[in-house]
Amino acid sequence: MDPSSCPFCHLEVPSSELEWHANSHFEVEDEDEQLARDLELAQQLALAPSSPPSSSMNSQAISDLPISRCDAQISMEEKVSCLIALQTRTTFYEIEHGLMALMKDCLESERGNTTSIVSGYIDHFQSIPSEDVGWGCGWRNIQMLSSHLLMQRHEAREVLFGGSGFVPDIPSLQRWLEIAWEKGFDELGSDHFANNIYGSKKWIGTTECAALFRSFGLRARVVDFGPKELESFYPLLPGSSLGKEVKRIHNGGKRKAIQVCGPMDGYLLARNHDVSQASSSGDEKSGCSSIPLGDSLCSKSNENLGNKFTRNSKGHQVLIDWIWNYFSDKNFTKSGNRQVVVSDKTPLYLQHDGHSRTVVGIQVKHQHNGMQQHNLLILDPGHRTADLERSLKQKVGWQKFIKRGVHTLKKPQYQLCYIDTGIANQEEVELLKTIESVFLEF
């Protein structure tokens, strides 16, 4: 059955349904019937044997169909069903032989006494100039984590994105985040965005990543890193200039992790008293994003505090040590040799003010003087995948794309998201709706 374009909403519909669909734009008295027809149309499109619709057409369909409506009479099941039917598989540059296999070869070819621990399979998703440069790094990191989960974890593949088995494009991910908010995940973050993210270029971050994955029952966790001086401040949402005191949650005299909400720089810090401290030097280049996010750390008082902290050059080894311990967990070691070990741990969504990247592993170099030099192994959405592939295949210049030493960590705060194994039961899912963070002091 050949599809035809609606002259009002430009949605492609079966020719036999075009007349009633077009007329429905003028029939507002029977909304229930219209919503039922929209849902029926979504199911017809999903089951149609014709070639897959284009990304632009699917984006229009996602916008027009019931998942975009806040009518209480439309059940959550119906909204999810529509989104599953209409979500679009993202397109990306696929690296021949696999990105992590090429990286592993490069790490094994290095001279010196080094040990690297890396994640298994993952695809690189770059920000595209015509689509999301300047604001899409958070979504690209979510896509990278999704590619790993879909390939490496069978239980995650069954629940992610309705069991579709593929990584959706950014508009589809935006709808999934709205569904997560409507289900009650990260209510404060939802309020910040007025419960609406679809079609916008607003920055997102670690907590949005956690909320999205938690809505599928995945155990996404958030950890904050920063100096003690910032523990009592809440870096506000974009556009703010002053910090706000954190309201502590007490239970029988014990301090608990507090609720986290908001976009990439909207951290709530909660102290974990059981954390032992370490120290080292720190200094950092921001990724490739040159567009600052709000003013959360740009007030005069916070700016001075951040500068003082980086001048002291103490503490970022806490972040490095945490990441090393995370990837080196022997319970998740899968394969490899002495020089390069493959871990079953998921990559990490690493956030700082202004940019976010995906950490896929960590390397330690044992020096002659007994000291150890660490490098984070990262994938940056701002890098072109083709350039990354070329450097890895030629084993020339790949380090500048992949490695980030402790001395490059300049920011006074970092936040990361990781995903534990397994799928939460219904009781645990309710608890996951409130995102809590553990704060580790630099």
ABEGO torsion letter per residue (X at the ends): XBBBBBAAAGBBBBAAAAAAAAAAAABAABAAAAAAAAAAAAAAAAABABBBBBAAAAAAAAAABAAABABAABBAAAAAAAAAAABBBBBBBBBBGEAAAAAAAAAAABBEBBBBBBBBBBBBBBBBAAAABGAAAAAAAAAAAAAAAAAABAAAAAABGGGAGBBBBAAAAAAAAAAAAAAGBGAAAAAAAGGBABGBABBBBAAAAAAAAAAAGBBBBBBBBBBAAAAABBBBBBGBABBBBBBBBBBGGBBBBBBBBEBAABBBBBBBAABBBBBBBBBBBBBABABBBEAAAABAAAAAAAAAAAAAGBGAAAAAAAAAAAAABAAABABEBAABBBBABBBBBBBBBGBBBBBAEBBBBBBAAGBBBBBBBBBBAABBAAAAAAAAAAGBGAAAAABBBAAABABABBBBBBBBBEBBBAAAAAAAABBBBBBBBX
